[in-house]
């Protein structure tokens, strides 16, 4: 029988840490997080907080001392410290080498390519001459990406001329870079894949993700793709999860090309925006699933619990103290669930919350989520 006082330690106490905490507490776990923000989102809902940076070795060691299981909600952390802790017997999941590999997007692409996972063409980028050759090799259009520290479109630039290449090299001066062939895609897809402590892999439905300004704005579950594409995406997700080390939930983002091929774009070694719909649309949410996985518990049912679900992000509309209006009107829309993150202040495009909606069809769920989103202002 589980000791009710077992503790989950999370590096990061943002919105993902908040939702992980809300899933861990009903299972009898205590939660401790390391986060630099005063009254971080996870602390507001019952996590104890160690105030410290994600690269603060003393804070990470303190977290490990207090925890039976250590996990992450953000990958921009000191994975080397976690590796030292794991070597000393701390249960860290996913495995620190996996986190380190995913932190470097070029290393991630190399890892995937070596494992036979389909990815866009890519190459290391070292200077203007190298870039000019690659631009030609990739058909005159490519993405220049920083290898580390990039998220939500930060650290990426589309390049279609030598002048744009020079601009990218200037913008990212002093950073390690790589280039990726520009993929013309029909849809962006994603699958959340869970890997249990015993190596069992369970995947959620393939979803369609929609992005604006490189930020995910909508997720539709299940994706409107044929059975062949869905099976291909699921097989690729299982292949990726099978190559990960350690337990946890992984977000696998993909492109569907015009020729019907599924390519992996990126992996997140954690719960992910494209899995928020599972909170109200699947038998086991991605957050409960992650807690189950890292604590060595059996994985839960990943099937949809409703015919269709949709998620719309609530992004900040200005830079000011957080003030929410329109909640009552949003909740009056049938099948709608509002999840707020407790963040302040509001900043333009900052993820302040999300709306999930369920329906008989994806269109109905999407329309309900959009309608509720129009009522809210933050």
C-alpha positions as CSV (number, residue, x, y, z in Angstrom):
1,X,0.0,0.0,0.0
2,X,1.3,3.5,-0.9
3,X,2.5,5.7,2.0
4,X,0.2,8.7,1.9
5,X,3.1,10.9,2.7
6,X,5.1,10.2,-0.5
7,X,6.2,13.4,-2.1
8,X,6.4,14.4,-5.8
9,X,9.1,17.0,-6.4
10,X,8.7,19.2,-9.5
11,X,11.3,21.4,-11.1
12,X,9.0,24.3,-12.1
13,X,5.9,25.7,-10.5
14,X,4.2,27.4,-13.5
15,X,0.8,26.4,-15.0
16,X,2.0,22.9,-15.8
17,X,3.2,22.4,-12.2
18,X,-0.1,23.8,-11.0
19,X,-2.1,21.2,-13.0
20,X,0.3,18.4,-12.0
21,X,-0.2,19.4,-8.4
22,X,-4.0,19.4,-8.8
23,X,-3.7,15.8,-10.1
24,X,-1.2,14.6,-7.5
25,X,-3.0,15.8,-4.4
26,X,-6.2,13.6,-4.8
27,X,-3.9,10.6,-5.2
28,X,-2.5,11.3,-1.7
29,X,0.8,12.8,-2.7
30,X,2.5,15.9,-1.2
31,X,3.9,18.2,-3.8
32,X,7.0,20.4,-3.6
33,X,8.2,22.6,-6.4
34,X,11.3,24.7,-7.2
35,X,10.3,28.0,-8.8
36,X,11.8,31.5,-8.7
37,X,8.4,33.4,-8.8
38,X,6.7,34.7,-5.7
39,X,3.5,32.7,-5.1
40,X,3.9,30.6,-8.2
41,X,0.9,29.0,-9.9
42,X,1.6,25.6,-8.3
43,X,2.0,27.1,-4.8
44,X,-1.5,28.7,-5.1
45,X,-3.1,25.3,-5.3
46,X,-1.3,23.4,-2.5
47,X,2.3,22.8,-3.6
48,X,5.0,23.7,-1.1
49,X,7.5,26.0,-2.8
50,X,11.3,26.2,-2.6
51,X,12.1,29.6,-4.0
52,X,15.0,29.2,-6.4
53,X,16.0,29.2,-10.0
54,X,15.9,26.1,-12.2
55,X,19.7,26.2,-12.4
56,X,20.1,26.7,-8.6
57,X,22.0,23.5,-7.5
58,X,21.2,24.1,-3.8
59,X,17.5,24.4,-4.5
60,X,17.4,21.3,-6.7
61,X,19.3,19.3,-4.0
62,X,16.8,20.5,-1.4
63,X,14.0,19.4,-3.6
64,X,15.5,15.9,-4.0
65,X,16.0,15.6,-0.2
66,X,12.3,16.3,0.3
67,X,11.0,14.1,-2.5
68,X,10.4,10.4,-3.3
69,X,10.0,11.2,-7.0
70,X,11.5,14.1,-8.9
71,X,10.1,15.3,-12.3
72,X,10.0,18.5,-14.4
73,X,7.5,20.8,-15.9
74,X,10.0,22.8,-18.0
75,X,13.1,21.6,-19.8
76,X,15.2,24.8,-19.5
77,X,16.8,23.5,-16.3
78,X,20.1,22.2,-15.0
79,X,19.9,18.6,-16.2
80,X,23.5,17.9,-15.1
81,X,22.5,18.4,-11.5
82,X,19.6,16.1,-12.0
83,X,21.9,13.5,-13.5
84,X,24.2,13.7,-10.4
85,X,21.1,13.2,-8.2
86,X,19.9,10.3,-10.2
87,X,23.3,8.7,-10.0
88,X,23.0,9.0,-6.2
89,X,19.7,7.1,-6.2
90,X,17.1,9.8,-6.5
91,X,14.2,8.7,-8.7
92,X,14.3,11.4,-11.5
93,X,11.9,11.1,-14.4
94,X,12.2,11.4,-17.3
95,X,15.8,10.3,-17.2
96,X,18.2,13.3,-17.1
97,X,20.1,12.1,-20.3
98,X,16.7,12.3,-22.2
99,X,16.1,15.8,-20.8
100,X,19.6,16.9,-21.8
101,X,19.2,15.4,-25.3
102,X,15.9,17.2,-25.8
103,X,17.3,20.5,-24.5
104,X,19.6,20.6,-27.6
105,X,17.3,20.6,-30.6
106,X,20.1,19.6,-33.0
107,X,21.0,16.6,-30.7
108,X,17.2,15.8,-30.6
109,X,17.0,15.7,-34.4
110,X,20.2,13.6,-34.6
111,X,18.8,11.2,-32.0
112,X,15.4,10.9,-33.9
113,X,17.1,10.5,-37.3
114,X,19.4,7.7,-35.9
115,X,16.4,6.0,-34.4
116,X,14.7,6.0,-37.9
117,X,12.0,8.5,-36.9
118,X,11.0,10.6,-39.9
119,X,12.1,14.2,-39.6
120,X,12.7,17.2,-41.9
121,X,16.2,17.5,-43.4
122,X,18.5,19.4,-41.0
123,X,22.2,20.3,-40.6
124,X,24.6,22.1,-38.2
125,X,25.0,25.7,-39.1
126,X,28.4,27.3,-38.6
127,X,28.6,30.7,-40.3
128,X,27.5,32.5,-43.4
129,X,29.3,30.3,-46.0
130,X,27.8,27.2,-44.4
131,X,24.4,28.9,-44.3
132,X,24.5,29.9,-48.0
133,X,25.3,26.2,-49.0
134,X,22.5,24.9,-46.8
135,X,20.0,27.5,-48.2
136,X,20.7,26.1,-51.7
137,X,20.7,22.5,-50.5
138,X,17.3,23.1,-48.8
139,X,15.7,24.6,-52.0
140,X,16.0,28.3,-51.1
141,X,14.0,28.3,-47.9
142,X,14.9,27.1,-44.4
143,X,14.6,27.7,-40.7
144,X,17.5,28.9,-38.7
145,X,17.1,27.7,-35.1
146,X,19.0,28.1,-31.9
147,X,20.0,24.7,-30.5
148,X,19.0,25.5,-26.9
149,X,16.6,27.8,-25.0
150,X,14.0,28.3,-27.7
151,X,10.2,28.0,-27.1
152,X,7.0,29.5,-28.5
153,X,8.8,30.6,-31.7
154,X,11.6,32.4,-29.8
155,X,14.9,31.4,-31.3
156,X,13.6,30.5,-34.8
157,X,13.7,32.5,-38.0
158,X,12.5,31.6,-41.5
159,X,15.3,32.4,-44.0
160,X,14.7,32.7,-47.8
161,X,17.7,34.8,-49.0
162,X,21.3,35.5,-48.1
163,X,20.3,38.9,-46.6
164,X,17.8,37.1,-44.3
165,X,20.5,34.6,-43.4
166,X,22.8,37.5,-42.4
167,X,19.9,38.9,-40.3
168,X,19.4,35.5,-38.6
169,X,23.1,35.1,-37.9
170,X,23.2,38.6,-36.4
171,X,20.1,38.1,-34.3
172,X,21.4,34.8,-32.9
173,X,25.1,35.9,-32.6
174,X,27.0,33.9,-30.1
175,X,24.4,31.1,-30.0
176,X,24.9,27.5,-31.4
177,X,22.7,27.1,-34.4
178,X,21.3,24.6,-36.8
179,X,19.3,24.8,-40.0
180,X,16.2,22.8,-41.0
181,X,14.6,22.4,-44.4
182,X,11.3,24.3,-44.6
183,X,8.5,21.8,-44.7
184,X,5.2,22.7,-46.5
185,X,2.6,21.0,-44.3
186,X,-1.1,20.5,-44.6
187,X,-1.7,20.3,-40.8
188,X,0.2,20.4,-37.6
189,X,-0.5,17.3,-35.5
190,X,0.5,16.2,-32.0
191,X,0.2,13.1,-29.8
192,X,0.8,12.9,-26.1
193,X,2.5,9.6,-25.3
194,X,3.0,8.2,-21.8
195,X,5.8,5.9,-20.8
196,X,5.3,4.0,-17.5
197,X,8.0,3.0,-15.1
198,X,8.0,-0.5,-16.5
199,X,8.4,0.8,-20.1
200,X,4.7,0.4,-21.1
201,X,3.7,3.0,-23.7
202,X,0.2,4.5,-24.0
203,X,-0.8,7.1,-26.5
204,X,-3.6,9.6,-26.6
205,X,-5.6,10.4,-29.7
206,X,-3.8,12.3,-32.5
207,X,-4.9,16.0,-32.4
208,X,-4.6,18.9,-34.7
209,X,-2.8,22.0,-33.4
210,X,-3.2,25.5,-34.7
211,X,-0.5,28.1,-34.2
212,X,-0.3,31.9,-34.5
213,X,2.9,33.8,-34.0
214,X,4.4,30.4,-33.3
215,X,2.2,30.0,-30.2
216,X,-0.4,27.2,-29.9
217,X,-3.8,28.8,-30.0
218,X,-6.1,25.8,-30.6
219,X,-6.1,22.1,-30.3
220,X,-8.8,19.8,-31.8
221,X,-9.3,16.2,-30.7
222,X,-9.5,14.0,-32.5
223,X,-7.7,15.4,-35.6
224,X,-9.6,15.3,-38.9
225,X,-7.3,12.9,-40.6
226,X,-7.9,9.6,-42.3
227,X,-7.3,6.3,-40.5
228,X,-4.0,5.7,-42.4
229,X,-2.5,9.1,-41.2
230,X,-3.8,8.5,-37.7
231,X,-2.2,5.1,-37.6
232,X,1.0,6.5,-39.0
233,X,1.1,9.3,-36.4
234,X,0.4,6.8,-33.6
235,X,3.1,4.4,-34.8
236,X,5.6,7.3,-34.9
237,X,4.6,8.5,-31.4
238,X,5.0,4.9,-30.0
239,X,8.4,4.7,-31.7
240,X,9.6,8.0,-30.2
241,X,8.3,7.1,-26.7
242,X,9.9,3.7,-27.0
243,X,13.3,5.4,-27.4
244,X,12.9,7.7,-24.4
245,X,14.6,6.9,-21.1
246,X,12.6,7.0,-17.9
247,X,8.9,7.5,-17.2
248,X,6.5,10.4,-17.9
249,X,4.4,12.0,-20.5
250,X,6.0,13.3,-23.7
251,X,4.5,15.8,-26.1
252,X,5.3,14.8,-29.7
253,X,4.6,17.6,-32.3
254,X,4.4,16.5,-35.9
255,X,3.8,17.9,-39.4
256,X,1.5,16.2,-42.0
257,X,3.0,16.9,-45.4
258,X,1.0,17.4,-48.6
259,X,2.1,13.9,-49.6
260,X,0.4,12.4,-46.5
261,X,3.7,11.7,-44.6
262,X,4.0,12.4,-40.9
263,X,7.3,14.0,-39.7
264,X,8.3,14.7,-36.1
265,X,8.9,18.4,-35.5
266,X,9.8,18.4,-31.8
267,X,9.5,16.5,-28.5
268,X,8.8,17.9,-25.1
269,X,9.9,15.7,-22.2
270,X,6.8,16.7,-20.1
271,X,3.1,17.4,-20.2
272,X,2.3,19.8,-23.0
273,X,-0.1,22.5,-24.2
274,X,-1.4,20.1,-26.9
275,X,-2.6,17.7,-24.2
276,X,-4.6,20.1,-22.1
277,X,-7.8,18.9,-23.8
278,X,-7.4,15.6,-21.9
279,X,-8.5,17.3,-18.6
280,X,-12.1,17.2,-19.8
281,X,-11.9,15.0,-22.9
282,X,-10.1,11.8,-21.9
283,X,-10.6,9.2,-19.2
284,X,-7.2,10.1,-17.7
285,X,-5.8,13.6,-18.0
286,X,-2.2,14.0,-19.2
287,X,-1.4,15.4,-15.7
288,X,-2.7,12.5,-13.7
289,X,-1.0,10.2,-16.3
290,X,2.4,11.9,-15.7
291,X,2.0,11.6,-11.9
292,X,1.1,7.9,-12.3
293,X,4.1,7.3,-14.6
294,X,6.8,9.0,-12.5
295,X,5.4,7.4,-9.2
296,X,5.5,3.9,-10.7
297,X,1.8,3.5,-10.8
298,X,-0.2,1.8,-13.6
299,X,-1.0,4.1,-16.6
300,X,-4.6,5.2,-16.9
301,X,-7.0,4.9,-19.8
302,X,-6.1,7.3,-22.6
303,X,-9.3,6.9,-24.7
304,X,-11.5,9.9,-25.3
305,X,-14.3,10.1,-22.8
306,X,-16.4,12.3,-25.1
307,X,-17.0,12.2,-28.9
308,X,-14.8,15.3,-29.4
309,X,-13.0,18.0,-27.5
310,X,-11.3,21.3,-28.2
311,X,-8.9,23.6,-26.4
312,X,-8.4,27.3,-26.9
313,X,-5.5,29.1,-25.1
314,X,-6.3,32.3,-23.1
315,X,-3.3,34.6,-24.1
316,X,-2.7,37.9,-22.4
317,X,-4.0,40.9,-24.4
318,X,-1.8,43.6,-22.9
319,X,0.8,44.4,-20.3
320,X,-0.9,45.2,-17.0
321,X,-2.1,43.8,-13.7
322,X,-4.3,40.7,-14.3
323,X,-8.0,41.4,-14.4
324,X,-10.5,38.9,-15.7
325,X,-13.9,39.8,-17.0
326,X,-16.6,37.7,-18.8
327,X,-16.1,34.5,-16.7
328,X,-19.9,34.1,-16.1
329,X,-20.7,34.6,-19.8
330,X,-18.0,32.1,-20.8
331,X,-19.3,29.4,-18.4
332,X,-22.8,29.9,-19.7
333,X,-21.7,28.3,-23.0
334,X,-22.6,24.5,-22.8
335,X,-19.8,22.0,-22.5
336,X,-17.2,24.6,-21.5
337,X,-14.5,24.3,-18.8
338,X,-12.3,27.3,-17.9
339,X,-8.8,26.7,-16.4
340,X,-7.0,29.8,-15.1
341,X,-3.4,29.7,-14.1
342,X,-3.2,32.4,-11.4
343,X,-0.5,34.4,-13.2
344,X,0.1,38.1,-12.7
345,X,0.8,40.5,-14.3
346,X,-0.8,39.9,-17.7
347,X,1.6,40.2,-20.6
348,X,0.9,40.1,-24.3
349,X,0.8,36.5,-25.5
350,X,1.5,35.2,-22.0
351,X,-0.4,31.9,-21.4
352,X,-2.9,33.0,-18.7
353,X,-5.3,30.0,-18.9
354,X,-7.2,27.8,-21.4
355,X,-10.7,26.8,-22.2
356,X,-11.7,23.2,-22.9
357,X,-15.0,22.4,-24.6
358,X,-16.6,19.1,-25.4
359,X,-19.2,18.3,-28.1
360,X,-20.8,15.7,-30.3
361,X,-18.4,16.8,-33.1
362,X,-15.0,18.5,-33.2
363,X,-16.7,21.5,-34.9
364,X,-19.2,21.8,-32.1
365,X,-16.5,21.6,-29.4
366,X,-14.3,24.2,-31.3
367,X,-17.2,26.6,-31.8
368,X,-18.2,26.4,-28.1
369,X,-14.5,27.0,-27.0
370,X,-14.2,29.9,-29.4
371,X,-17.5,31.4,-28.3
372,X,-16.4,31.2,-24.6
373,X,-13.0,32.7,-25.4
374,X,-14.7,35.7,-27.0
375,X,-16.6,36.4,-23.8
376,X,-13.4,36.4,-21.7
377,X,-11.0,39.3,-21.4
378,X,-7.8,39.2,-19.4
